[in-house]
Amino acid sequence: MLNNKWSGFLLISLLALTGCQSTGGQMASTQLASSASDITRDSNAALQQLYASNPEARQLAKRAKGILVFPAIVKAGFLVGAQYGSGGALFKNGRTTGYYNILAGSYGIAIYTN
């Protein structure tokens, strides 16, 4: 068992990783616009694929205030795990209203499934 000092350090580190989020910093407006259109296209394609494979998802989406879609999230870990996804789009009323990244960490026994 870890002593209290290391347990506290590990907990604070994981909370810091979980809370980290970046929107990519300052980018040239043309680079941002190109990236935004790519993100919207990829996120919309992932959402349409979900609707095609699960009809109930479309019904749920009609009642949702918003839908946050990450087309791809990379997960890795063994006892200590991490996941990262960039290029997420927030859809409200069928329109893209924001762009997001996600970063998370975990520790302990974990089972990742798709």
Backbone torsions as a table, in degrees:
resi	resn	phi	psi	omega
1	MET	NA	139.3	179.4
2	LEU	-71.6	144.1	176.4
3	ASN	-74.7	168.0	-174.4
4	ASN	-59.7	-36.4	-179.0
5	LYS	-61.9	-48.5	-178.9
6	TRP	-72.0	-34.7	177.7
7	SER	-63.5	-43.4	177.9
8	GLY	-63.7	-43.8	178.2
9	PHE	-60.8	-45.3	-179.9
10	LEU	-63.6	-43.4	179.5
11	LEU	-62.6	-45.9	179.6
12	ILE	-64.3	-40.5	178.4
13	SER	-62.5	-43.8	-179.6
14	LEU	-67.8	-39.0	176.6
15	LEU	-64.0	-38.4	178.6
16	ALA	-65.5	-43.2	178.1
17	LEU	-63.3	-41.4	-179.3
18	THR	-64.7	-36.2	-177.8
19	GLY	-81.7	-9.9	-178.2
20	CYS	-74.2	135.3	175.9
21	GLN	-151.6	141.5	-179.7
22	SER	-133.7	142.2	175.5
23	THR	-102.8	11.4	174.4
24	GLY	97.9	1.0	178.1
25	GLY	73.4	-162.3	-179.6
26	GLN	-82.5	124.0	178.9
27	MET	-124.1	156.2	173.6
28	ALA	-63.2	144.9	-174.7
29	SER	-61.3	-34.6	179.1
30	THR	-70.8	-37.1	177.9
31	GLN	-66.3	-41.0	178.9
32	LEU	-65.3	-43.5	-179.6
33	ALA	-62.7	-43.1	178.6
34	SER	-63.2	-43.9	179.6
35	SER	-64.9	-42.0	-179.5
36	ALA	-62.4	-42.3	179.9
37	SER	-67.0	-36.5	177.0
38	ASP	-65.3	-43.1	179.6
39	ILE	-63.0	-46.1	179.2
40	THR	-60.3	-44.9	-179.9
41	ARG	-62.0	-48.5	-178.0
42	ASP	-66.3	-41.1	179.7
43	SER	-66.8	-41.0	178.5
44	ASN	-64.8	-39.9	177.8
45	ALA	-63.0	-42.0	178.4
46	ALA	-64.5	-39.7	179.2
47	LEU	-66.3	-41.4	178.6
48	GLN	-65.8	-35.3	176.8
49	GLN	-65.4	-39.7	176.6
50	LEU	-62.5	-46.4	179.5
51	TYR	-59.9	-39.5	-179.2
52	ALA	-67.8	-35.5	-177.0
53	SER	-88.9	-17.2	-176.8
54	ASN	-145.1	93.1	-176.8
55	PRO	-58.3	-29.1	179.3
56	GLU	-65.2	-26.9	-179.9
57	ALA	-63.1	-37.9	179.0
58	ARG	-65.2	-40.6	178.4
59	GLN	-65.2	-41.3	177.3
60	LEU	-64.5	-39.8	-179.5
61	ALA	-62.4	-32.4	179.6
62	LYS	-64.9	-27.9	-179.8
63	ARG	-93.5	-11.9	-175.4
64	ALA	-76.9	148.3	175.5
65	LYS	-77.6	-25.7	179.3
66	GLY	-168.1	160.4	179.3
67	ILE	-132.8	122.4	177.3
68	LEU	-101.3	119.8	-174.5
69	VAL	-118.1	125.6	170.4
70	PHE	-113.4	110.7	-178.2
71	PRO	-61.2	-29.6	-179.3
72	ALA	-148.9	132.2	173.3
73	ILE	-127.4	128.3	179.5
74	VAL	-94.4	128.4	178.9
75	LYS	-122.4	140.9	176.3
76	ALA	-153.0	151.1	175.4
77	GLY	167.7	156.3	170.3
78	PHE	-152.5	104.5	-171.5
79	LEU	71.0	-47.2	172.5
80	VAL	-114.5	127.3	-175.6
81	GLY	-124.2	163.1	177.6
82	ALA	-148.5	154.4	173.0
83	GLN	-142.7	147.3	-177.6
84	TYR	-145.0	137.9	175.1
85	GLY	-143.7	135.6	176.3
86	SER	-125.0	159.4	177.6
87	GLY	81.6	35.1	175.6
88	GLY	-86.5	144.0	178.9
89	ALA	-121.5	139.4	175.5
90	LEU	-99.9	121.5	178.6
91	PHE	-106.2	130.1	172.4
92	LYS	-130.1	125.7	-178.6
93	ASN	53.1	38.3	176.8
94	GLY	79.3	1.9	-179.6
95	ARG	-116.2	146.5	177.0
96	THR	-77.3	123.7	-177.8
97	THR	-115.8	-6.1	179.7
98	GLY	-173.1	164.6	-179.7
99	TYR	-128.5	141.4	-172.8
100	TYR	-140.1	157.3	168.5
101	ASN	-120.6	159.3	177.4
102	ILE	-135.7	140.7	176.6
103	LEU	-141.9	129.0	-179.7
104	ALA	-143.6	154.4	177.1
105	GLY	-134.1	157.8	178.7
106	SER	-152.0	164.6	174.6
107	TYR	-142.5	159.6	-177.3
108	GLY	104.6	-172.9	179.5
109	ILE	-75.2	127.4	-178.0
110	ALA	-134.5	143.8	175.7
111	ILE	-121.9	119.7	179.4
112	TYR	-100.5	130.7	176.3
113	THR	-130.3	158.8	176.1
114	ASN	-108.8	NA	NA
